[in-house]
Every structure is written in structure tokens, then in C-alpha cells.
Amino acid sequence: MHEETKAFSPGRPADIRRFVELCAKHGMYVSLRVGPFCNGECINGGLPQYLHDQGVKVRTNDPRYFDYVRKWYREVDNR
């Protein structure tokens, strides 16, 4: 699942529930890293560029950052 320009893009790679169900069916364990900061190899640590462009202080107590984090977790939970 990827959030681009404040809109979550659905699609096959975003079908987290199906992926976990398939793993369980085949006796595999899953360890999800849902972020919001989970991919240090990517630019901005995997966080959207627009957060930085708007001056959001990521990985801090910035209320704007937590608004985006809550939105992200709600979307992950819905899937």
C-alpha cells in the first residue's frame, strides 16, 4: 500500500489481508512493518515527499505528523 499525494492507491500489492491469509494457509509467519517509517533504504525513509515539502517535522511530536500517522494506521486497519 502506498500513499501518494494524500490519496491511498489501492491495488493488488495493497491487498494485505489476502497476503496474510495466504501465508496462514501455507503455514507461514508474517511480520508486518506498517510504518509510517519502515523503509530506510528509500528517500525520506519511505515517508512521502509532500510531508517534507509542507514543513511537517517527521518522527517528532508535530501534531501535523501525528494527523498523517493516524490517517495511515486507519487505512492499514481497514485493509
C-alpha positions as CSV (number, residue, x, y, z in Angstrom):
1,M,0.0,0.0,0.0
2,H,1.3,3.4,-0.9
3,E,0.1,6.9,-0.1
4,E,0.8,9.3,-2.9
5,T,-0.2,12.9,-2.8
6,K,-2.5,12.3,0.2
7,A,-4.6,9.7,-1.6
8,F,-4.1,6.0,-0.9
9,S,-3.7,4.0,-4.1
10,P,-5.5,0.6,-4.0
11,G,-4.3,-2.3,-6.0
12,R,-3.1,-5.9,-5.8
13,P,0.1,-5.1,-3.9
14,A,-2.1,-3.4,-1.3
15,D,-4.2,-6.5,-0.5
16,I,-2.6,-7.0,2.9
17,R,-5.4,-9.1,4.2
18,R,-5.2,-11.6,1.3
19,F,-1.5,-11.9,1.6
20,V,-1.7,-12.7,5.4
21,E,-4.5,-15.2,4.7
22,L,-2.4,-17.0,2.1
23,C,0.6,-17.1,4.4
24,A,-1.5,-18.6,7.2
25,K,-3.0,-21.1,4.7
26,H,0.5,-22.3,3.9
27,G,1.8,-22.3,7.5
28,M,4.0,-19.2,7.1
29,Y,4.5,-16.5,9.6
30,V,4.1,-12.8,8.8
31,S,5.7,-9.8,10.4
32,L,4.2,-6.6,9.1
33,R,6.0,-3.3,9.2
34,V,3.3,-0.8,8.7
35,G,5.3,2.3,9.3
36,P,4.9,5.1,9.0
37,F,8.7,4.9,8.9
38,C,9.7,1.5,7.7
39,N,12.0,1.6,4.7
40,G,15.3,3.3,5.5
41,E,16.6,2.4,2.0
42,C,14.2,4.8,0.3
43,I,14.4,8.5,0.1
44,N,13.0,10.2,3.2
45,G,12.9,6.8,4.9
46,G,9.8,5.8,3.0
47,L,7.8,8.8,4.1
48,P,6.0,10.9,1.4
49,Q,8.0,13.8,0.0
50,Y,5.0,16.1,0.4
51,L,5.4,15.9,4.2
52,H,8.8,17.5,3.9
53,D,7.6,20.0,1.3
54,Q,4.9,21.2,3.8
55,G,7.4,21.6,6.6
56,V,6.0,18.7,8.6
57,K,8.5,17.7,11.3
58,V,8.5,13.9,10.7
59,R,9.3,11.5,13.5
60,T,8.6,14.2,16.1
61,N,5.6,15.2,18.2
62,D,4.5,17.6,15.5
63,P,0.6,17.4,15.6
64,R,0.5,17.5,11.8
65,Y,2.8,14.5,11.6
66,F,0.5,12.6,14.0
67,D,-2.5,13.5,11.9
68,Y,-0.9,11.8,8.9
69,V,0.2,8.8,11.1
70,R,-3.4,8.3,12.4
71,K,-4.7,8.5,8.8
72,W,-2.1,5.9,7.7
73,Y,-3.0,3.5,10.5
74,R,-6.7,3.8,9.9
75,E,-6.1,2.9,6.2
76,V,-4.0,-0.1,7.2
77,D,-6.6,-1.2,9.7
78,N,-9.3,-1.0,7.0
79,R,-7.4,-3.5,4.8
